[in-house]
Amino acid sequence: MALFTRLSWFYAKQMGKSILYMGTYTFLLIMLMMRFLIRQYDSFGKTDYGNFVGEMTLIVQAAMLLFMVFFYKLFSDEYRFGANLLFAGSLRITALKIAALFVNHLLFLSFFTGLQVVLVWQFYRTWGLPFSSLYTETASYIAVYWLLPFVFAFFLGIFTALLFGKNRLSFAWMMVIWLAIGPMNTQLFSRYFHRIPFSDIRSLFYIGPLNMDDVFRDVVGYNVSLPTYMKLLFWILTSMMAVWAILWKTARTTKEKAAIITGVVLLLAGDAWLFPHIFTGSKLVFSYADLAKENVYYQTHNPTIQPSTLHYSIERYDIQLEAKNGVHAKVKVTLRQIRGDTLSFVLYHHFSLKRITDQTGKQLPFIQQGDVITVKRSPNRLTDEWTFEYQMNDSAQIPISPHYLFLPSDFSWVPTKADHAPFAFVNVHSSPVPVSMQPSHPIRYTLSFHGTAPFYTNLPRRSDGTYEGVVSGGITAVAGMFLKEKIGPWQIVYPADWPNLKRNWPVFERHVRRIHHDIVQMFDLKEAKLPTNIVLLAPHGEQRSVYSSDHLLLQIDTPYSLRSQEGTLMYLPEIITEGLLWRGAHSSMQKEVFQALLARWFQQQLALPYSGGDLTFDLALSVDSPDGKTEEVLRQLSGEYERLSDEKKQIFLALWYKQMREGADGSWEKAIQLILMVQEGQT
């Protein structure tokens, strides 16, 4: 023990005096301060502070190489100048030296990492972020993506010194390892790693975030999970095993060789225990490969639901969500006006249905094929109560775990009466788009949630902790990382990394009210009320709005503040009009062109910025892969539209919308004919 103490003190002085070692920590702190100053005085006004720590990934990569070089040089220099001979070169002495170095490195690393955490927390306070779980999650992110790679770097440096000694090949070896497994390899080889799902063994070969600009998502939080820690620990144990195994050349006695074998076996056993846990339990919302797989699923699966299986109505849902060991749902559905012996429901295909029972407790036979559940029944009752029990599994499209949950009102997270799937394929370059599953008639809901994560739903809360209410348009359930704020009549649910909501809200509110009011007047939507409960969460970076009778899901993913004209407000017209005018409508080429014209009209009326480019070009961008004939029609349409006065533009848009909603054949000729009639004052 005395020898270990002397070695520790000796190496502490060496490390404390080293320009390379202490300079690396100084470099990290300086770069962190520079990132803060860049954000503080950013001319674009970016406020996505959850992704701030991801910006240090390149710096962490550089520091990892510096630590590898330092420990390689320190250890290889001793062998070069014969310092190891002072200790007779025994296994015990070499092991003590490595242990002393490691303990000192951990102490220095813990101190400086803790200092960085405190600095980041102070930055958050400076930016006006309310204290929440974001702060503790940030510390967890820094621990796994900043601290653990430097522990890994220690053993890589020592192993290189023991393997090569003082040899020029050692630097080439370190560069190869650094590029192949370092935190930045996901940026350098992004096309390759983005194709690998988290469950694939190849995901073991990166230790950094998949995208340093996308490390934080609303509700879900950071791209940190238990498998993330286990992956880093796996590599640390592997490098420790390599160091311990290469010490075989210093072993002289049978006892020393037995100690090496025992150590290798124990470390190998640790790796074997960690290995299977690395590939399950990750946050799939960050997996580009899993999202692409989901897109392919909806490209190849377009279910056909027989209209004869939809002869029923839903009067009530009684929902129990259990979010402790996984997420389990038990949903009692009150059915009325049942006709036929086979009924169909839509339930997301990642949810595993366990059983269905009727009101007598009898189990009903069912078939779950993708998003469609077909149930056989005895056709002797016009009303019934069926209880669906299923496990809600996490997916790239819908984030679900005991720690986070995002279930929007237009999604089939309860058995839903519908004739289509909850998502639709658009193209290979985008994720599946939601197709509204909202019921049009009022339904009574009761909901109970049992879990530890903060929870929100639009239903009023009863005294016993459950939620109940009558809603038209479905309910939203959210659990995880978010904040709530009441400003005047508004109850707002918003991301935990948004600062100064009260300061930014008045400008945003004024635009929301104005756009909503003008749409209601322009298209005669008398029953469309603006709810005062607003959910501003977009885990997938969505840009859309979903209206229900008592709340508005306004998904406006933006790295800028709510009052930013270029980054936020200019997108509001398209997002709000989409939700108000097209609920439940499938996408079409004419609809996309109409939306582009309507958004441009609102942007001009509200003096908001827009692309400013040629209107024909903007319309072509709104259409997926237009052919030559379509491009010619768009040129004619934009030319005639530009010649209209603002008043006539408004008239044309209102009439064109009415024409499309009344089931016009969708021909461009009718649209051109309509715009000419408006131009000549014939409407």
C-alpha positions as CSV (number, residue, x, y, z in Angstrom):
1,M,0.0,0.0,0.0
2,A,2.9,2.4,0.8
3,L,4.4,1.7,-2.6
4,F,1.0,2.4,-4.3
5,T,0.7,5.7,-2.4
6,R,4.2,6.7,-3.5
7,L,3.5,5.8,-7.1
8,S,0.2,7.7,-7.0
9,W,1.9,10.8,-5.6
10,F,4.7,10.5,-8.2
11,Y,2.3,10.3,-11.1
12,A,0.0,13.0,-9.7
13,K,2.9,15.4,-9.9
14,Q,3.9,14.2,-13.3
15,M,0.3,14.7,-14.6
16,G,-0.1,18.0,-12.9
17,K,3.0,19.4,-14.4
18,S,2.4,18.0,-17.9
19,I,1.6,20.6,-20.5
20,L,-0.1,18.0,-22.7
21,Y,-2.3,16.5,-19.9
22,M,-3.4,19.7,-18.2
23,G,-3.4,21.5,-21.5
24,T,-6.1,19.1,-22.7
25,Y,-8.4,19.9,-19.8
26,T,-7.7,23.6,-20.4
27,F,-8.5,23.1,-24.1
28,L,-11.8,21.5,-23.2
29,L,-12.8,24.3,-20.8
30,I,-11.8,27.0,-23.3
31,M,-13.7,25.4,-26.1
32,L,-16.8,25.0,-23.9
33,M,-16.7,28.7,-23.0
34,M,-16.3,29.5,-26.7
35,R,-19.4,27.4,-27.6
36,F,-21.3,29.3,-24.9
37,L,-20.2,32.7,-26.2
38,I,-21.1,31.7,-29.8
39,R,-24.5,30.7,-28.6
40,Q,-24.9,33.8,-26.4
41,Y,-24.2,36.1,-29.3
42,D,-25.6,34.0,-32.1
43,S,-26.9,36.4,-34.8
44,F,-29.5,33.8,-35.9
45,G,-31.0,33.5,-32.4
46,K,-30.8,29.7,-32.0
47,T,-32.3,28.5,-28.8
48,D,-32.3,24.7,-29.1
49,Y,-30.3,24.4,-25.9
50,G,-30.9,20.7,-25.5
51,N,-28.6,20.1,-28.4
52,F,-25.9,22.4,-27.0
53,V,-23.8,19.6,-25.4
54,G,-23.8,17.8,-28.8
55,E,-21.8,20.6,-30.3
56,M,-18.8,19.5,-28.1
57,T,-18.5,16.1,-29.9
58,L,-15.7,17.2,-32.2
59,I,-13.8,18.7,-29.2
60,V,-14.2,15.5,-27.2
61,Q,-12.9,13.5,-30.2
62,A,-9.8,15.7,-30.3
63,A,-9.3,15.5,-26.5
64,M,-9.6,11.7,-26.6
65,L,-6.6,11.5,-29.0
66,L,-4.6,13.9,-26.8
67,F,-5.2,11.7,-23.7
68,M,-4.2,8.5,-25.7
69,V,-1.0,10.2,-26.8
70,F,-0.2,11.4,-23.3
71,F,-0.6,8.0,-21.6
72,Y,1.3,6.3,-24.4
73,K,4.2,8.7,-24.1
74,L,4.3,8.6,-20.3
75,F,4.3,4.8,-20.1
76,S,6.5,4.2,-23.1
77,D,9.1,6.8,-22.0
78,E,9.6,4.8,-18.8
79,Y,10.5,1.7,-20.7
80,R,12.7,3.6,-23.1
81,F,14.8,5.2,-20.4
82,G,14.8,2.1,-18.2
83,A,12.7,3.5,-15.3
84,N,10.9,0.1,-15.2
85,L,14.2,-1.6,-14.2
86,L,14.0,0.3,-10.8
87,F,11.1,-2.0,-10.0
88,A,12.7,-5.2,-11.4
89,G,10.1,-5.3,-14.1
90,S,7.7,-7.5,-12.2
91,L,4.1,-7.9,-13.0
92,R,3.1,-6.6,-9.6
93,I,5.0,-3.4,-10.0
94,T,3.7,-2.8,-13.5
95,A,0.2,-3.4,-12.4
96,L,0.6,-1.0,-9.5
97,K,1.9,1.7,-11.8
98,I,-1.0,1.3,-14.1
99,A,-3.5,1.3,-11.2
100,A,-1.8,4.5,-9.7
101,L,-2.0,6.2,-13.1
102,F,-5.6,5.2,-13.5
103,V,-6.7,6.4,-10.1
104,N,-5.0,9.8,-10.7
105,H,-6.7,10.1,-14.1
106,L,-10.1,9.3,-12.6
107,L,-9.6,12.0,-9.9
108,F,-8.5,14.6,-12.4
109,L,-11.2,13.6,-14.8
110,S,-13.9,13.6,-12.2
111,F,-12.9,17.1,-11.0
112,F,-12.8,18.7,-14.5
113,T,-16.0,16.9,-15.7
114,G,-17.8,18.1,-12.6
115,L,-16.6,21.6,-13.4
116,Q,-17.9,21.3,-16.9
117,V,-21.3,20.1,-15.7
118,V,-21.5,23.1,-13.3
119,L,-20.6,25.5,-16.2
120,V,-23.2,24.0,-18.5
121,W,-25.8,24.3,-15.7
122,Q,-24.8,27.9,-15.2
123,F,-25.1,28.5,-19.0
124,Y,-28.7,27.1,-18.8
125,R,-29.5,29.5,-15.9
126,T,-28.0,32.4,-17.9
127,W,-30.2,31.4,-20.9
128,G,-33.3,31.3,-18.7
129,L,-34.0,27.6,-18.7
130,P,-36.2,26.6,-15.7
131,F,-34.7,24.0,-13.4
132,S,-36.1,20.6,-14.4
133,S,-34.9,17.0,-15.1
134,L,-33.1,18.6,-18.1
135,Y,-30.3,19.5,-15.7
136,T,-29.7,16.0,-14.3
137,E,-30.1,14.5,-17.8
138,T,-27.4,16.8,-19.1
139,A,-25.1,15.6,-16.4
140,S,-25.8,12.0,-17.5
141,Y,-25.1,12.9,-21.1
142,I,-21.8,14.5,-20.2
143,A,-20.8,11.5,-18.1
144,V,-21.5,9.0,-20.9
145,Y,-20.2,11.0,-23.9
146,W,-17.5,13.2,-22.4
147,L,-16.1,11.3,-19.4
148,L,-16.2,7.6,-20.4
149,P,-14.4,8.1,-23.7
150,F,-11.5,9.6,-21.8
151,V,-11.4,6.5,-19.5
152,F,-11.3,4.4,-22.6
153,A,-8.5,6.6,-24.0
154,F,-6.4,5.8,-20.9
155,F,-6.4,2.1,-21.5
156,L,-5.9,2.5,-25.2
157,G,-2.8,4.6,-24.5
158,I,-1.4,2.1,-22.0
159,F,-2.1,-0.8,-24.3
160,T,-0.3,0.9,-27.2
161,A,2.7,1.6,-25.0
162,L,2.9,-2.1,-23.9
163,L,2.3,-3.4,-27.4
164,F,4.7,-1.2,-29.4
165,G,7.0,0.4,-26.9
166,K,8.8,3.4,-28.4
167,N,7.9,2.8,-32.0
168,R,6.6,5.1,-34.7
169,L,4.0,2.5,-35.7
170,S,2.3,3.3,-32.4
171,F,1.0,6.6,-33.6
172,A,-0.4,5.1,-36.8
173,W,-2.1,2.4,-34.6
174,M,-3.6,5.1,-32.3
175,M,-4.9,7.1,-35.3
176,V,-6.6,4.0,-36.8
177,I,-8.3,3.2,-33.4
178,W,-9.2,6.8,-32.8
179,L,-10.9,7.2,-36.2
180,A,-12.6,3.8,-36.1
181,I,-14.1,3.9,-32.6
182,G,-13.8,7.5,-31.5
183,P,-16.9,9.6,-30.8
184,M,-16.7,11.3,-34.2
185,N,-16.8,8.2,-36.3
186,T,-20.6,8.6,-36.6
187,Q,-20.0,11.9,-38.3
188,L,-17.1,10.8,-40.5
189,F,-19.0,7.7,-41.6
190,S,-22.5,8.9,-41.1
191,R,-24.0,7.2,-44.3
192,Y,-22.8,3.8,-43.0
193,F,-23.8,4.1,-39.3
194,H,-27.2,5.7,-40.1
195,R,-28.1,2.4,-41.8
196,I,-27.4,0.3,-38.7
197,P,-30.2,-0.2,-36.2
198,F,-29.5,-0.2,-32.5
199,S,-30.2,-3.9,-32.3
200,D,-27.4,-4.7,-34.9
201,I,-24.1,-5.9,-33.6
202,R,-22.4,-3.3,-35.8
203,S,-23.8,-0.6,-33.6
204,L,-21.1,-1.7,-31.1
205,F,-18.5,0.1,-33.1
206,Y,-19.5,3.7,-32.3
207,I,-19.4,5.3,-28.9
208,G,-20.7,8.8,-29.8
209,P,-24.1,10.1,-30.7
210,L,-25.4,9.2,-34.2
211,N,-25.7,12.9,-35.0
212,M,-24.1,15.6,-32.9
213,D,-26.7,18.1,-33.9
214,D,-29.5,15.8,-32.8
215,V,-28.8,14.6,-29.3
216,F,-32.0,15.9,-27.6
217,R,-35.7,15.3,-28.5
218,D,-38.8,16.8,-26.9
219,V,-40.4,14.5,-24.2
220,V,-37.7,11.8,-24.8
221,G,-34.7,13.8,-23.6
222,Y,-31.1,13.0,-24.5
223,N,-29.9,10.1,-26.6
224,V,-28.7,8.4,-23.4
225,S,-29.9,5.1,-22.1
226,L,-28.6,2.1,-20.1
227,P,-27.4,0.4,-23.2
228,T,-25.3,3.5,-24.0
229,Y,-23.5,3.2,-20.7
230,M,-23.1,-0.5,-21.2
231,K,-21.5,-0.1,-24.6
232,L,-18.9,2.3,-23.2
233,L,-18.3,-0.1,-20.2
234,F,-17.9,-3.0,-22.7
235,W,-15.1,-1.2,-24.5
236,I,-13.4,-0.1,-21.3
237,L,-13.5,-3.7,-20.0
238,T,-12.2,-4.9,-23.3
239,S,-9.3,-2.5,-23.3
240,M,-8.6,-3.4,-19.6
241,M,-8.5,-7.1,-20.7
242,A,-6.1,-6.3,-23.5
243,V,-3.8,-4.5,-21.1
244,W,-3.9,-7.3,-18.6
245,A,-3.4,-9.9,-21.2
246,I,-0.3,-8.2,-22.7
247,L,1.2,-8.1,-19.3
248,W,1.8,-11.9,-19.7
249,K,5.3,-11.0,-21.1
250,T,6.2,-9.6,-17.6
251,A,5.0,-12.7,-15.7
252,R,7.7,-14.9,-14.4
253,T,6.0,-17.2,-11.9
254,T,3.1,-19.6,-12.1
255,K,1.3,-17.4,-9.6
256,E,1.6,-14.4,-11.7
257,K,0.5,-16.2,-14.9
258,A,-2.5,-17.6,-12.9
259,A,-3.4,-14.0,-11.8
260,I,-3.3,-12.8,-15.5
261,I,-5.5,-15.7,-16.6
262,T,-8.0,-15.1,-13.7
263,G,-8.1,-11.4,-14.5
264,V,-8.7,-12.0,-18.2
265,V,-11.5,-14.5,-17.4
266,L,-13.2,-12.1,-15.0
267,L,-13.1,-9.2,-17.5
268,L,-14.3,-11.5,-20.2
269,A,-17.2,-12.6,-18.0
270,G,-18.1,-9.0,-17.4
271,D,-18.1,-8.3,-21.2
272,A,-20.2,-11.4,-21.8
273,W,-22.8,-10.2,-19.3
274,L,-22.9,-6.7,-20.8
275,F,-23.0,-7.8,-24.4
276,P,-26.6,-8.9,-24.8
277,H,-27.9,-5.8,-22.9
278,I,-26.2,-3.4,-25.3
279,F,-28.6,-4.1,-28.2
280,T,-32.0,-3.7,-26.4
281,G,-33.6,-0.8,-24.6
282,S,-32.1,2.1,-26.6
283,K,-34.2,5.2,-27.5
284,L,-35.4,4.2,-31.0
285,V,-36.6,7.7,-31.8
286,F,-32.9,8.5,-32.4
287,S,-32.4,5.5,-34.8
288,Y,-32.3,6.5,-38.4
289,A,-32.2,2.9,-39.6
290,D,-35.3,2.0,-37.6
291,L,-37.2,5.0,-38.9
292,A,-36.2,4.1,-42.5
293,K,-37.5,0.5,-41.7
294,E,-40.8,2.0,-40.6
295,N,-41.0,4.0,-43.8
296,V,-40.4,0.8,-45.8
297,Y,-43.1,-0.9,-43.8
298,Y,-45.8,1.6,-44.9
299,Q,-44.5,1.5,-48.4
300,T,-45.2,-2.2,-48.6
301,H,-48.2,-2.5,-46.2
302,N,-51.4,-0.7,-47.2
303,P,-54.2,-2.6,-45.4
304,T,-57.6,-3.1,-46.8
305,I,-60.4,-2.9,-44.2
306,Q,-63.7,-4.2,-45.3
307,P,-66.5,-1.6,-44.8
308,S,-68.8,-4.4,-43.5
309,T,-66.5,-4.8,-40.5
310,L,-67.0,-1.1,-39.4
311,H,-70.7,-1.3,-38.6
312,Y,-70.4,-0.1,-35.0
313,S,-69.9,3.1,-33.0
314,I,-67.7,3.8,-30.0
315,E,-69.3,5.6,-27.1
316,R,-66.7,5.4,-24.4
317,Y,-63.1,4.5,-23.6
318,D,-61.8,3.5,-20.1
319,I,-58.0,3.5,-20.3
320,Q,-55.4,2.2,-17.8
321,L,-51.8,2.8,-18.6
322,E,-49.2,1.0,-16.5
323,A,-45.7,2.4,-17.1
324,K,-43.4,0.6,-14.7
325,N,-41.9,-2.6,-16.1
326,G,-42.6,-1.7,-19.7
327,V,-45.8,0.1,-20.8
328,H,-49.0,-1.9,-20.7
329,A,-52.5,-0.7,-21.7
330,K,-55.9,-2.1,-20.6
331,V,-58.6,-0.4,-22.6
332,K,-62.3,-1.0,-22.2
333,V,-64.3,0.1,-25.3
334,T,-68.0,0.6,-25.0
335,L,-69.6,-0.3,-28.4
336,R,-73.0,0.6,-29.7
337,Q,-75.1,-0.2,-32.8
338,I,-73.1,-3.4,-33.6
339,R,-74.0,-5.2,-36.8
340,G,-72.2,-8.3,-38.1
341,D,-70.1,-11.0,-36.5
342,T,-66.7,-9.6,-37.5
343,L,-65.4,-6.1,-36.4
344,S,-62.2,-4.4,-37.4
345,F,-60.1,-1.9,-35.4
346,V,-56.9,-0.1,-36.1
347,L,-54.1,-0.4,-33.5
348,Y,-50.5,0.5,-34.1
349,H,-48.6,-2.6,-35.3
350,H,-45.8,-2.1,-32.7
351,F,-48.4,-2.8,-29.9
352,S,-48.6,-6.5,-29.1
353,L,-52.2,-7.4,-28.4
354,K,-52.5,-10.1,-25.6
355,R,-56.2,-10.7,-25.3
356,I,-59.7,-9.3,-25.9
357,T,-62.6,-10.1,-23.6
358,D,-66.3,-9.1,-23.7
359,Q,-68.4,-7.8,-20.9
360,T,-69.0,-11.3,-19.6
361,G,-65.2,-12.0,-19.4
362,K,-65.2,-14.4,-22.3
363,Q,-62.1,-14.2,-24.5
364,L,-62.8,-13.3,-28.1
365,P,-60.8,-14.7,-31.0
366,F,-58.9,-12.1,-33.0
367,I,-56.3,-11.7,-35.7
368,Q,-53.7,-8.9,-35.5
369,Q,-52.2,-8.2,-39.0
370,G,-50.1,-5.1,-39.0
371,D,-52.2,-2.1,-37.9
372,V,-55.5,-4.0,-38.2
373,I,-57.2,-6.1,-35.6
374,T,-60.1,-8.3,-36.8
375,V,-62.3,-9.7,-34.0
376,K,-64.9,-12.5,-34.2
377,R,-68.0,-12.2,-32.1
378,S,-71.4,-13.8,-31.5
379,P,-73.9,-11.5,-33.3
380,N,-76.5,-11.5,-30.5
381,R,-75.9,-8.2,-28.9
382,L,-76.2,-4.7,-30.3
383,T,-74.1,-3.3,-27.5
384,D,-71.1,-4.6,-25.7
385,E,-68.0,-3.7,-23.7
386,W,-64.7,-5.2,-25.0
387,T,-61.5,-5.0,-23.0
388,F,-58.2,-4.9,-25.0
389,E,-55.0,-5.7,-23.2
390,Y,-51.8,-5.0,-25.0
391,Q,-48.1,-4.1,-24.5
392,M,-47.0,-0.8,-26.0
393,N,-43.5,-1.2,-27.5
394,D,-41.1,1.6,-28.3
395,S,-40.6,2.4,-32.0
396,A,-38.7,4.9,-34.1
397,Q,-42.1,6.5,-35.0
398,I,-43.8,6.6,-31.5
399,P,-41.5,7.0,-28.4
400,I,-42.7,4.7,-25.6
401,S,-41.0,3.5,-22.4
402,P,-41.6,3.8,-18.7
403,H,-39.6,7.1,-18.8
404,Y,-41.3,8.8,-21.8
405,L,-44.5,8.5,-23.7
406,F,-45.9,10.5,-26.6
407,L,-49.4,9.5,-27.7
408,P,-51.0,12.3,-29.9
409,S,-54.8,12.6,-30.2
410,D,-54.8,11.7,-33.9
411,F,-52.9,8.5,-33.5
412,S,-54.4,5.0,-33.0
413,W,-52.9,4.3,-29.5
414,V,-56.3,2.9,-28.5
415,P,-58.4,0.6,-30.7
416,T,-59.9,2.9,-33.2
417,K,-62.6,2.7,-35.8
418,A,-61.0,3.7,-39.1
419,D,-60.6,2.4,-42.7
420,H,-56.9,3.2,-43.1
421,A,-53.5,2.8,-41.3
422,P,-52.2,5.5,-38.9
423,F,-49.3,6.4,-41.2
424,A,-48.7,6.7,-45.0
425,F,-45.7,6.3,-47.2
426,V,-44.7,9.5,-49.1
427,N,-41.2,8.9,-50.5
428,V,-38.0,7.0,-49.6
429,H,-36.4,10.2,-48.4
430,S,-38.8,11.1,-45.6
431,S,-40.4,9.4,-42.7
432,P,-44.0,8.1,-42.8
433,V,-46.6,10.9,-42.4
434,P,-49.4,10.7,-39.9
435,V,-52.9,10.1,-41.3
436,S,-55.5,11.4,-38.8
437,M,-57.4,8.7,-36.8
438,Q,-59.5,11.3,-35.0
439,P,-63.1,10.5,-34.2
440,S,-65.5,13.2,-35.4
441,H,-68.1,12.7,-32.7
442,P,-67.8,13.3,-28.9
443,I,-66.6,10.3,-26.9
444,R,-66.3,10.0,-23.1
445,Y,-62.9,9.0,-21.9
446,T,-61.5,8.0,-18.5
447,L,-57.8,7.6,-18.1
448,S,-55.5,6.4,-15.3
449,F,-51.7,6.5,-15.5
450,H,-49.4,4.6,-13.1
451,G,-45.8,5.5,-13.6
452,T,-43.0,7.7,-12.2
453,A,-42.5,10.1,-15.2
454,P,-44.3,13.5,-15.2
455,F,-47.6,13.1,-17.0
456,Y,-50.0,15.2,-19.0
457,T,-53.3,14.7,-20.7
458,N,-55.9,17.1,-21.9
459,L,-58.7,15.5,-19.8
460,P,-59.7,17.2,-16.5
461,R,-58.3,15.5,-13.4
462,R,-60.6,14.0,-10.8
463,S,-60.0,14.0,-7.1
464,D,-59.0,10.3,-7.1
465,G,-56.1,11.0,-9.6
466,T,-57.8,9.7,-12.7
467,Y,-58.8,11.8,-15.7
468,E,-62.2,12.0,-17.3
469,G,-64.0,14.1,-19.9
470,V,-66.0,14.2,-23.1
471,V,-63.8,15.1,-26.1
472,S,-64.3,15.3,-29.8
473,G,-61.1,14.7,-31.7
474,G,-59.4,12.3,-29.4
475,I,-57.1,12.7,-26.4
476,T,-53.3,13.2,-26.0
477,A,-51.2,11.5,-23.4
478,V,-47.6,12.6,-22.7
479,A,-45.1,11.5,-20.1
480,G,-41.4,12.4,-19.8
481,M,-39.4,15.5,-20.1
482,F,-41.6,18.6,-20.6
483,L,-42.7,21.7,-18.7
484,K,-46.1,23.3,-18.1
485,E,-46.9,27.0,-17.9
486,K,-50.1,28.9,-17.4
487,I,-50.2,32.4,-19.0
488,G,-53.5,34.1,-18.8
489,P,-56.2,31.7,-20.1
490,W,-53.6,29.5,-21.8
491,Q,-52.3,26.2,-20.4
492,I,-49.1,25.5,-22.3
493,V,-47.1,22.3,-22.4
494,Y,-43.7,22.9,-24.0
495,P,-40.2,21.4,-24.3
496,A,-37.9,21.5,-21.3
497,D,-35.1,23.2,-23.3
498,W,-37.1,26.2,-24.2
499,P,-36.2,29.5,-22.4
500,N,-38.2,32.5,-21.5
501,L,-41.7,31.2,-22.6
502,K,-43.5,34.1,-20.9
503,R,-41.3,36.7,-22.7
504,N,-41.8,35.0,-26.1
505,W,-45.4,34.0,-25.8
506,P,-47.2,37.3,-26.5
507,V,-45.9,37.7,-30.0
508,F,-46.5,34.0,-30.8
509,E,-50.0,34.2,-29.3
510,R,-50.9,37.2,-31.4
511,H,-50.0,35.4,-34.7
512,V,-51.8,32.2,-33.7
513,R,-55.0,34.1,-32.9
514,R,-54.8,36.2,-36.1
515,I,-54.2,33.2,-38.4
516,H,-56.9,31.1,-36.7
517,H,-59.4,34.0,-36.9
518,D,-58.7,34.8,-40.5
519,I,-59.0,31.1,-41.6
520,V,-62.3,30.8,-39.8
521,Q,-63.6,33.9,-41.5
522,M,-62.2,33.1,-44.9
523,F,-63.5,29.5,-45.1
524,D,-66.6,29.9,-43.0
525,L,-65.5,27.5,-40.2
526,K,-68.0,28.6,-37.6
527,E,-67.5,25.7,-35.3
528,A,-63.7,25.8,-35.2
529,K,-62.8,27.2,-31.8
530,L,-59.2,27.9,-30.7
531,P,-58.5,25.8,-27.6
532,T,-56.6,27.4,-24.8
533,N,-54.8,24.1,-24.0
534,I,-51.8,24.0,-26.3
535,V,-49.2,21.2,-26.5
536,L,-46.0,22.5,-28.2
537,L,-44.1,19.1,-28.3
538,A,-42.6,17.6,-31.5
539,P,-40.4,14.5,-30.7
540,H,-39.9,13.8,-34.4
541,G,-39.4,17.4,-35.5
542,E,-42.9,17.5,-37.0
543,Q,-44.4,20.6,-38.4
544,R,-48.2,20.2,-38.1
545,S,-51.2,21.0,-36.0
546,V,-54.0,18.7,-34.6
547,Y,-57.2,20.3,-33.4
548,S,-59.4,18.6,-30.8
549,S,-62.4,20.1,-29.0
550,D,-60.4,21.0,-25.9
551,H,-56.8,21.2,-26.9
552,L,-54.4,22.0,-29.8
553,L,-51.4,19.9,-30.6
554,L,-49.2,22.5,-32.3
555,Q,-46.0,20.8,-33.4
556,I,-43.6,23.4,-34.6
557,D,-40.1,22.1,-34.2
558,T,-37.7,25.0,-34.4
559,P,-34.2,25.7,-33.1
560,Y,-35.3,29.4,-32.7
561,S,-37.4,31.3,-30.2
562,L,-41.2,31.5,-30.6
563,R,-41.0,35.1,-31.7
564,S,-38.4,34.5,-34.4
565,Q,-40.0,35.6,-37.7
566,E,-37.5,33.7,-39.9
567,G,-37.3,30.6,-37.8
568,T,-40.8,30.1,-36.3
569,L,-43.6,32.6,-37.2
570,M,-43.2,32.2,-41.0
571,Y,-44.1,28.5,-40.7
572,L,-47.2,29.1,-38.6
573,P,-49.7,29.8,-41.5
574,E,-49.0,26.5,-43.2
575,I,-49.0,24.5,-40.0
576,I,-52.3,26.0,-38.6
577,T,-54.2,25.9,-41.9
578,E,-53.2,22.3,-42.4
579,G,-54.8,21.3,-39.1
580,L,-57.9,23.4,-39.5
581,L,-58.7,22.7,-43.2
582,W,-57.6,19.1,-43.9
583,R,-58.2,17.0,-40.8
584,G,-58.5,13.4,-41.9
585,A,-57.9,14.3,-45.6
586,H,-55.4,12.3,-47.6
587,S,-52.6,14.2,-49.3
588,S,-53.0,15.1,-53.0
589,M,-51.0,17.2,-55.5
590,Q,-53.7,19.9,-55.6
591,K,-53.9,20.1,-51.8
592,E,-50.2,20.7,-51.5
593,V,-50.3,23.5,-54.1
594,F,-53.3,25.0,-52.4
595,Q,-51.4,24.9,-49.1
596,A,-48.4,26.6,-50.6
597,L,-50.5,29.4,-52.1
598,L,-52.5,29.9,-48.8
599,A,-49.3,30.0,-46.7
600,R,-47.8,32.6,-49.1
601,W,-51.0,34.7,-48.9
602,F,-50.9,34.7,-45.0
603,Q,-47.2,35.4,-45.0
604,Q,-47.8,38.5,-47.1
605,Q,-50.8,39.6,-45.1
606,L,-48.9,39.3,-41.8
607,A,-45.6,40.8,-43.2
608,L,-43.8,37.6,-42.4
609,P,-40.8,36.5,-44.4
610,Y,-41.1,33.8,-47.1
611,S,-38.8,32.2,-49.6
612,G,-39.0,35.2,-51.8
613,G,-38.3,33.1,-54.8
614,D,-40.3,32.6,-58.0
615,L,-43.9,31.4,-57.1
616,T,-43.8,28.7,-59.8
617,F,-40.6,27.3,-58.3
618,D,-42.1,27.3,-54.8
619,L,-45.2,25.5,-56.1
620,A,-43.1,22.9,-57.8
621,L,-41.2,22.3,-54.6
622,S,-44.5,21.6,-52.8
623,V,-45.3,18.8,-55.2
624,D,-43.5,15.5,-55.1
625,S,-41.7,14.8,-58.4
626,P,-43.9,16.8,-60.8
627,D,-43.8,15.8,-64.5
628,G,-43.5,18.1,-67.4
629,K,-47.2,18.6,-67.8
630,T,-47.7,19.4,-64.2
631,E,-44.9,21.9,-64.2
632,E,-46.6,23.7,-67.2
633,V,-49.9,23.8,-65.3
634,L,-48.1,25.2,-62.3
635,R,-46.5,27.9,-64.4
636,Q,-49.9,28.9,-65.8
637,L,-51.6,28.7,-62.4
638,S,-48.9,30.9,-60.7
639,G,-49.0,33.4,-63.5
640,E,-52.8,33.9,-63.3
641,Y,-52.7,33.9,-59.5
642,E,-50.0,36.6,-59.4
643,R,-52.3,38.9,-61.5
644,L,-55.1,38.7,-58.9
645,S,-55.6,41.4,-56.3
646,D,-55.3,40.4,-52.7
647,E,-59.1,40.4,-52.4
648,K,-59.5,38.2,-55.4
649,K,-56.7,35.9,-54.2
650,Q,-58.7,35.4,-51.0
651,I,-61.9,34.7,-53.0
652,F,-60.1,32.2,-55.3
653,L,-58.5,30.3,-52.4
654,A,-61.9,30.0,-50.6
655,L,-63.7,28.8,-53.7
656,W,-60.9,26.4,-54.7
657,Y,-60.9,24.9,-51.2
658,K,-64.7,24.5,-51.3
659,Q,-64.4,22.8,-54.8
660,M,-61.9,20.3,-53.5
661,R,-63.8,19.5,-50.3
662,E,-67.0,18.9,-52.3
663,G,-65.3,16.2,-54.2
664,A,-64.2,17.8,-57.5
665,D,-62.5,15.4,-59.9
666,G,-59.1,17.0,-59.0
667,S,-58.3,18.1,-62.6
668,W,-56.0,21.1,-63.0
669,E,-58.3,22.4,-65.7
670,K,-61.0,23.1,-63.2
671,A,-58.6,25.0,-61.0
672,I,-57.4,27.1,-64.0
673,Q,-61.0,27.7,-65.1
674,L,-61.9,28.8,-61.5
675,I,-59.0,31.3,-61.3
676,L,-60.0,32.8,-64.7
677,M,-63.6,33.2,-63.5
678,V,-62.4,35.0,-60.3
679,Q,-60.1,37.2,-62.4
680,E,-63.0,38.3,-64.6
681,G,-65.3,38.8,-61.6
682,Q,-67.8,36.0,-62.5
683,T,-68.0,34.6,-59.0
